[in-house]
Amino acid sequence: MPGCDDLEGRTLHSLGLQILSRKHVFSALGRTPQPLNRFEEDLLLCDLKALAGGKTRASELLDEYVAAWAVAQGDEPGFPANSEQEKFAKVAVDWLKFHEAMLIGEIVPYLLLYLKHNPAAGEHTEFKHVLTDEYQDLNKAEQTIMSYLSANAHACIVGDDDQSIYSFKFAHPEGIREWHNHNSGTNDHALDECQRCPTTVVEMANALIAHNTNRKPRVLKGIAATLHHLNDSRSQRILWLLEELGTPYEMKSYQRNAQTRLAPPELQQAHPLGKSPVITDGDVRIAESGAIVDYIIRRYGKGAMMPAPGSAEYEAYAEWLHYSEGSAMLPLMLNLYVSRLKEAGAPLHPRIESEIANHLGYIEGALGSREFFVGPSLSGADIQMSFVAEVAKSFGKLAAYPNFAAWLTRMHARPAFKRSVEKGGAYRLAG
């Protein structure tokens, strides 16, 4: 990609060491940015152990000196908490100056000190673009450095305050939440879909993270189920169901052959039968409409679109889920295929017509004046029965059954159904 060679990735310490090594910075600070090796640091401790009352205590005081700038969560390095620390810090710095050395832990605080007290320094305008990753794991002083370096640049900070795990080094996750307050004209681009974890794991994470009352409210989304959608097929009702639930999903579209009206061979990659609908959800793969409706509602419905298991309504609900394809669709599909036989199929038509009338009459009576097949609201039973009504209407059989016909009109008028047609493409049975 053009421009990639101009990018330079650095850790904050390596960038700090580079800046502190410049002659004008050395002149301003009077410190030589030559980090001590571990064995050299041991010599420092040996020289200061008498002052500290032992080498162990000297090591502790040195750690306290290095950590003081981060502990204070401020923009000044140092901050001795007591006279002992203050006396030790002065002697330690004198020793380091004499030996023209610097502790690794001093690089960041001295860089901060230089930037703060030299606002006209070229480093403030050196960069045109600054991108900081894992911003939530920086402490306040480190974040202040990045603010100085990017004050005149295009800045991008990347991070997640929910994933700050460096409290032991005094990370300041509040910095990513407060960025907008200190930088006008910023834009927030949320990446709230987790592509590494299944939905169950993400739901557990959301429940745990929600206990942090200081965070900015948002909900992570897990890996979405994928609907393998074939135009003008039973898949349309699965698309409708997903739109009704409002659950995230992905859709892979397949187009029928314009001449044969058959599904393309590519659909066999989703399922060996090469039929639609098919959903894949992690390791789960399902190809039967009723099973798909049942799975999606149980998995993503959060109690909606199905009666409570064990209730009388649930048994009726389960019956409609199976009845749609197990009984009602059989004579309608026979009508489709036998019609293609023309005169050869004529002997079968009376029996087929009788069965169609039998099933549509049963549905008409069972539905009655109710708005939905089961209960007071839309359920998976309505989703599953929609294809029966649509096919019956396409054969000119539905008009004689006003309850069923009116029900279909209501279903097709639902906003979620209309969205499903917009997303799935032209649907012949929607008219």
C-alpha positions as CSV (number, residue, x, y, z in Angstrom):
1,M,0.0,0.0,0.0
2,P,1.4,3.4,-0.9
3,G,2.9,5.2,2.1
4,C,3.5,2.1,4.2
5,D,7.3,2.6,4.0
6,D,6.9,6.0,5.7
7,L,5.3,4.4,8.8
8,E,7.5,3.8,11.8
9,G,6.4,1.8,14.8
10,R,8.0,2.3,18.2
11,T,7.5,1.5,21.8
12,L,7.2,4.6,24.0
13,H,10.5,3.8,25.7
14,S,12.5,3.5,22.4
15,L,11.0,6.7,21.1
16,G,11.8,8.4,24.4
17,L,15.4,7.2,24.3
18,Q,15.7,8.5,20.7
19,I,14.5,12.0,21.7
20,L,16.5,12.1,24.9
21,S,19.7,11.3,22.9
22,R,19.4,14.5,20.9
23,K,22.0,17.2,21.8
24,H,19.5,20.0,22.4
25,V,17.5,17.7,24.7
26,F,20.6,16.7,26.6
27,S,21.5,20.4,27.0
28,A,18.0,21.1,28.5
29,L,18.0,18.1,30.9
30,G,21.6,17.5,31.7
31,R,21.1,13.8,31.8
32,T,22.8,11.2,29.6
33,P,20.3,8.7,28.2
34,Q,22.5,5.7,28.6
35,P,20.4,3.0,30.3
36,L,22.0,0.9,33.0
37,N,22.3,-2.8,32.5
38,R,21.2,-5.1,35.3
39,F,24.7,-5.8,36.5
40,E,25.5,-2.1,36.4
41,E,22.4,-1.3,38.5
42,D,23.8,-3.7,41.1
43,L,26.8,-1.5,41.4
44,L,24.5,1.5,42.1
45,L,22.8,-0.5,44.9
46,C,26.1,-1.5,46.4
47,D,27.2,2.1,46.5
48,L,23.9,3.3,48.1
49,K,23.3,0.5,50.5
50,A,25.0,2.3,53.4
51,L,22.7,5.3,52.9
52,A,19.6,3.0,52.8
53,G,20.5,0.7,55.6
54,G,21.2,-2.3,53.5
55,K,21.1,-3.5,49.9
56,T,17.6,-4.8,50.1
57,R,16.2,-1.5,51.3
58,A,18.3,0.3,48.7
59,S,16.6,-1.9,46.0
60,E,13.2,-1.1,47.4
61,L,13.9,2.7,47.5
62,L,15.1,2.6,43.9
63,D,12.0,0.8,42.8
64,E,9.9,3.5,44.7
65,Y,11.9,6.3,43.0
66,V,11.3,4.8,39.5
67,A,7.6,4.1,40.2
68,A,6.8,7.4,41.9
69,W,5.9,9.3,38.7
70,A,3.4,6.6,37.7
71,V,1.9,6.2,41.2
72,A,1.2,9.9,41.4
73,Q,-0.8,9.7,38.1
74,G,0.5,13.2,37.3
75,D,2.6,14.9,34.7
76,E,5.7,15.4,36.7
77,P,8.3,12.7,37.4
78,G,9.6,12.0,40.9
79,F,7.2,12.8,43.7
80,P,9.1,11.4,46.7
81,A,6.5,10.6,49.3
82,N,8.7,11.2,52.4
83,S,12.1,12.5,53.5
84,E,13.7,9.0,53.2
85,Q,12.7,8.7,49.5
86,E,13.6,12.3,48.8
87,K,17.1,11.9,50.3
88,F,17.7,8.6,48.5
89,A,16.4,10.0,45.1
90,K,18.8,12.9,45.3
91,V,21.8,10.7,45.9
92,A,20.7,8.2,43.3
93,V,20.4,10.9,40.7
94,D,23.8,12.3,41.6
95,W,25.3,8.9,41.2
96,L,23.6,8.4,37.8
97,K,24.8,11.9,36.6
98,F,28.3,11.2,37.7
99,H,28.3,7.9,35.8
100,E,26.6,9.4,32.8
101,A,23.8,6.8,33.0
102,M,20.0,6.6,33.3
103,L,17.6,4.0,34.7
104,I,15.2,2.4,32.2
105,G,12.4,3.7,34.4
106,E,13.6,7.3,34.1
107,I,13.2,7.5,30.3
108,V,9.5,8.2,30.2
109,P,9.4,10.7,33.1
110,Y,12.3,12.6,31.7
111,L,10.8,12.7,28.3
112,L,7.6,14.1,29.9
113,L,9.6,16.6,31.9
114,Y,11.3,17.9,28.7
115,L,8.1,18.1,26.7
116,K,6.2,19.9,29.4
117,H,8.9,22.6,30.1
118,N,9.8,23.1,26.5
119,P,6.5,23.9,24.7
120,A,8.4,25.5,21.7
121,A,10.6,22.4,21.1
122,G,10.4,20.9,17.7
123,E,9.2,17.6,19.1
124,H,5.8,19.1,19.6
125,T,5.3,19.5,15.9
126,E,7.6,16.7,14.6
127,F,4.9,14.2,13.8
128,K,2.0,14.6,11.3
129,H,0.2,11.4,12.3
130,V,0.4,9.7,15.7
131,L,-1.3,6.3,16.3
132,T,-1.2,4.9,19.9
133,D,-2.3,1.3,20.4
134,E,-3.5,-0.2,23.8
135,Y,-4.1,3.3,25.1
136,Q,-6.0,2.1,28.1
137,D,-2.8,0.4,29.4
138,L,-0.8,3.6,29.6
139,N,-0.6,5.5,32.8
140,K,-1.6,9.1,33.0
141,A,2.0,10.4,32.5
142,E,2.5,8.2,29.4
143,Q,-0.9,9.4,28.0
144,T,0.2,13.0,28.7
145,I,3.3,12.4,26.6
146,M,1.2,11.2,23.7
147,S,-1.0,14.3,24.0
148,Y,2.1,16.5,23.7
149,L,3.5,14.6,20.7
150,S,0.1,14.6,18.9
151,A,-1.1,18.1,19.8
152,N,-0.3,19.4,16.3
153,A,-0.9,16.1,14.5
154,H,-3.7,13.8,13.3
155,A,-4.1,11.5,16.3
156,C,-5.6,8.1,16.6
157,I,-5.8,6.2,19.8
158,V,-6.8,2.6,19.9
159,G,-7.9,0.7,22.9
160,D,-10.7,-0.6,25.1
161,D,-11.1,0.6,28.7
162,D,-12.8,-2.8,29.5
163,Q,-9.5,-4.5,28.7
164,S,-7.1,-2.5,31.0
165,I,-5.2,-5.2,32.9
166,Y,-2.1,-3.2,34.0
167,S,-3.3,-1.7,37.3
168,F,0.0,-2.9,38.8
169,K,1.7,-0.3,36.7
170,F,-1.0,2.3,37.4
171,A,-2.7,2.2,34.0
172,H,-5.2,5.0,33.5
173,P,-8.2,3.6,31.5
174,E,-10.1,6.7,32.2
175,G,-7.8,8.4,29.7
176,I,-9.5,6.7,26.8
177,R,-13.0,7.6,28.1
178,E,-11.9,11.3,28.7
179,W,-10.2,11.7,25.3
180,H,-13.2,13.6,23.9
181,N,-13.2,16.0,26.8
182,H,-9.6,17.2,26.0
183,N,-9.6,16.9,22.2
184,S,-12.2,18.8,20.3
185,G,-13.5,17.5,16.9
186,T,-12.8,13.9,17.7
187,N,-14.7,10.9,16.2
188,D,-15.3,7.6,18.0
189,H,-15.2,4.5,15.8
190,A,-16.6,1.6,17.8
191,L,-15.5,-2.0,17.0
192,D,-18.1,-3.8,19.1
193,E,-18.1,-7.1,17.3
194,C,-15.8,-9.8,18.7
195,Q,-14.6,-12.1,15.9
196,R,-12.6,-14.3,18.2
197,C,-15.2,-15.6,20.6
198,P,-18.6,-17.3,20.2
199,T,-21.7,-15.5,21.5
200,T,-21.8,-17.4,24.8
201,V,-18.4,-16.3,25.8
202,V,-19.1,-12.7,24.8
203,E,-22.3,-12.7,26.8
204,M,-20.4,-13.9,29.8
205,A,-17.9,-11.1,29.3
206,N,-20.6,-8.5,29.0
207,A,-22.2,-9.7,32.2
208,L,-18.9,-9.5,34.1
209,I,-17.8,-6.1,32.6
210,A,-21.2,-4.6,33.4
211,H,-20.2,-4.6,37.1
212,N,-17.8,-1.8,36.3
213,T,-20.0,1.3,36.8
214,N,-17.3,3.7,35.6
215,R,-17.2,2.4,32.1
216,K,-18.9,3.9,29.0
217,P,-22.0,1.6,28.5
218,R,-21.7,-0.5,25.4
219,V,-22.3,-4.2,24.5
220,L,-20.0,-6.5,22.7
221,K,-21.4,-8.7,20.0
222,G,-20.2,-12.2,19.4
223,I,-19.6,-14.1,16.2
224,A,-22.8,-13.7,14.2
225,A,-24.7,-16.6,12.7
226,T,-24.5,-16.8,8.9
227,L,-27.6,-17.4,6.8
228,H,-27.0,-19.0,3.4
229,H,-29.8,-17.4,1.6
230,L,-31.2,-18.5,-1.8
231,N,-33.5,-16.1,-3.6
232,D,-37.2,-17.0,-3.9
233,S,-36.9,-19.8,-1.3
234,R,-37.9,-20.9,2.2
235,S,-34.8,-18.9,3.3
236,Q,-36.8,-15.7,3.2
237,R,-38.7,-16.5,6.4
238,I,-35.4,-17.1,8.2
239,L,-34.2,-13.7,7.1
240,W,-37.5,-12.3,8.3
241,L,-37.0,-14.0,11.7
242,L,-33.5,-12.6,12.1
243,E,-34.9,-9.1,11.3
244,E,-37.7,-9.5,13.8
245,L,-35.2,-10.5,16.6
246,G,-32.8,-7.7,15.6
247,T,-29.9,-10.1,16.3
248,P,-26.6,-9.5,14.4
249,Y,-26.2,-11.9,11.5
250,E,-24.3,-12.3,8.3
251,M,-25.9,-13.3,5.0
252,K,-24.3,-15.1,2.1
253,S,-26.5,-14.8,-1.0
254,Y,-27.0,-17.4,-3.7
255,Q,-28.9,-16.9,-6.9
256,R,-31.1,-19.5,-8.7
257,N,-30.3,-20.4,-12.3
258,A,-32.5,-18.1,-14.4
259,Q,-33.5,-21.0,-16.7
260,T,-33.7,-24.0,-14.5
261,R,-34.7,-22.2,-11.3
262,L,-32.3,-24.6,-9.4
263,A,-29.9,-23.6,-6.7
264,P,-26.3,-23.0,-7.8
265,P,-23.8,-25.8,-7.0
266,E,-21.9,-23.4,-4.7
267,L,-24.7,-24.0,-2.1
268,Q,-23.4,-27.5,-1.6
269,Q,-20.3,-26.0,0.1
270,A,-22.6,-24.8,2.8
271,H,-24.5,-28.1,3.1
272,P,-24.2,-31.4,1.1
273,L,-27.9,-31.2,0.1
274,G,-27.3,-27.9,-1.7
275,K,-30.6,-26.6,-0.4
276,S,-31.6,-23.4,1.4
277,P,-32.0,-22.3,4.1
278,V,-28.8,-23.2,5.9
279,I,-27.4,-21.5,8.9
280,T,-23.9,-21.8,10.3
281,D,-23.2,-20.6,13.8
282,G,-19.7,-21.5,15.0
283,D,-19.6,-25.3,14.9
284,V,-23.4,-25.6,14.4
285,R,-24.8,-26.2,10.9
286,I,-28.6,-26.6,10.3
287,A,-30.5,-27.1,7.1
288,E,-34.1,-27.7,8.1
289,S,-36.4,-24.6,8.3
290,G,-38.3,-25.7,11.4
291,A,-35.0,-26.7,13.2
292,I,-33.5,-23.4,12.2
293,V,-36.4,-21.3,13.5
294,D,-36.3,-23.3,16.7
295,Y,-32.5,-22.9,17.1
296,I,-32.4,-19.2,16.4
297,I,-35.2,-18.3,18.8
298,R,-33.8,-20.4,21.6
299,R,-30.2,-19.2,20.9
300,Y,-30.9,-15.5,20.3
301,G,-34.5,-14.8,21.2
302,K,-33.9,-14.1,24.9
303,G,-37.3,-15.5,25.7
304,A,-39.1,-13.8,22.8
305,M,-41.1,-15.3,20.0
306,M,-41.9,-18.6,21.8
307,P,-44.1,-19.6,24.7
308,A,-42.6,-20.8,27.9
309,P,-41.5,-24.5,27.5
310,G,-43.9,-26.8,29.3
311,S,-46.9,-24.5,28.8
312,A,-50.0,-25.6,26.8
313,E,-49.2,-22.8,24.3
314,Y,-45.7,-24.2,23.8
315,E,-47.1,-27.6,22.7
316,A,-49.3,-25.8,20.1
317,Y,-46.3,-23.8,19.1
318,A,-44.1,-26.9,18.6
319,E,-46.9,-28.5,16.6
320,W,-47.2,-25.6,14.1
321,L,-43.4,-25.6,13.7
322,H,-43.5,-29.2,12.5
323,Y,-46.9,-29.1,10.8
324,S,-45.8,-26.5,8.3
325,E,-43.3,-28.6,6.4
326,G,-44.4,-32.1,7.7
327,S,-48.0,-31.9,6.5
328,A,-49.2,-28.6,5.0
329,M,-46.5,-28.2,2.3
330,L,-46.8,-31.7,0.9
331,P,-50.0,-31.3,-1.2
332,L,-48.8,-27.9,-2.3
333,M,-45.5,-29.2,-3.5
334,L,-47.3,-32.1,-5.2
335,N,-49.5,-29.6,-7.0
336,L,-46.3,-27.8,-8.2
337,Y,-44.6,-30.9,-9.6
338,V,-47.7,-32.8,-10.9
339,S,-48.7,-29.6,-12.8
340,R,-45.5,-30.0,-14.8
341,L,-46.7,-33.4,-16.0
342,K,-49.6,-31.7,-17.8
343,E,-52.2,-34.4,-18.9
344,A,-50.2,-37.2,-17.5
345,G,-50.7,-35.8,-14.0
346,A,-54.5,-35.2,-14.4
347,P,-55.5,-38.4,-12.5
348,L,-53.7,-37.1,-9.4
349,H,-55.2,-33.6,-9.3
350,P,-58.5,-34.4,-7.6
351,R,-56.7,-36.0,-4.7
352,I,-54.2,-33.2,-4.5
353,E,-56.9,-30.6,-4.6
354,S,-58.7,-32.4,-1.8
355,E,-55.7,-32.5,0.4
356,I,-54.9,-28.8,-0.2
357,A,-58.5,-27.9,0.8
358,N,-58.3,-30.2,3.8
359,H,-55.2,-28.5,5.2
360,L,-56.1,-24.9,4.3
361,G,-59.5,-25.5,5.9
362,Y,-57.9,-26.8,9.0
363,I,-55.6,-23.8,9.2
364,E,-58.4,-21.4,8.6
365,G,-60.4,-22.8,11.4
366,A,-57.5,-23.1,13.8
367,L,-56.4,-19.5,13.2
368,G,-59.9,-18.1,13.4
369,S,-59.9,-14.4,14.2
370,R,-56.7,-14.5,16.2
371,E,-53.9,-12.2,15.1
372,F,-51.2,-14.8,15.5
373,F,-51.1,-18.6,15.5
374,V,-50.0,-18.9,19.1
375,G,-50.4,-16.4,21.9
376,P,-50.8,-12.7,21.8
377,S,-47.7,-11.9,19.8
378,L,-45.6,-13.0,16.8
379,S,-43.9,-16.3,17.3
380,G,-41.8,-18.8,15.4
381,A,-45.1,-20.5,14.5
382,D,-46.1,-17.5,12.4
383,I,-42.6,-17.4,10.8
384,Q,-42.8,-21.1,9.8
385,M,-46.4,-21.0,8.6
386,S,-45.8,-18.0,6.3
387,F,-44.4,-20.1,3.5
388,V,-47.5,-22.2,3.4
389,A,-49.7,-19.2,3.0
390,E,-47.4,-17.6,0.3
391,V,-47.3,-20.8,-1.8
392,A,-51.1,-21.3,-1.5
393,K,-51.6,-17.7,-2.6
394,S,-49.3,-18.2,-5.6
395,F,-51.5,-21.1,-6.7
396,G,-54.6,-19.0,-6.3
397,K,-55.8,-21.1,-3.4
398,L,-55.8,-18.6,-0.5
399,A,-58.7,-16.3,-1.4
400,A,-61.2,-18.9,-0.2
401,Y,-59.7,-18.7,3.3
402,P,-60.2,-15.1,4.5
403,N,-58.7,-15.6,8.0
404,F,-55.5,-17.1,6.6
405,A,-55.3,-14.5,3.8
406,A,-55.8,-11.6,6.2
407,W,-53.1,-13.1,8.5
408,L,-50.6,-13.2,5.6
409,T,-51.4,-9.6,4.7
410,R,-50.6,-8.6,8.3
411,M,-47.3,-10.5,8.3
412,H,-46.2,-9.0,5.0
413,A,-47.0,-5.5,6.4
414,R,-44.6,-5.9,9.3
415,P,-41.5,-3.6,9.0
416,A,-39.1,-6.5,9.7
417,F,-40.6,-8.5,6.8
418,K,-40.2,-5.6,4.5
419,R,-36.5,-5.2,5.6
420,S,-36.0,-8.9,4.9
421,V,-37.1,-8.4,1.3
422,E,-34.9,-5.3,1.0
423,K,-31.9,-7.3,2.2
424,G,-32.6,-10.6,0.6
425,G,-33.6,-9.2,-2.8
426,A,-36.8,-9.5,-4.9
427,Y,-39.1,-12.2,-3.5
428,R,-41.8,-13.5,-5.9
429,L,-44.0,-14.7,-3.1
430,A,-44.2,-11.3,-1.3
431,G,-46.8,-9.9,-3.6
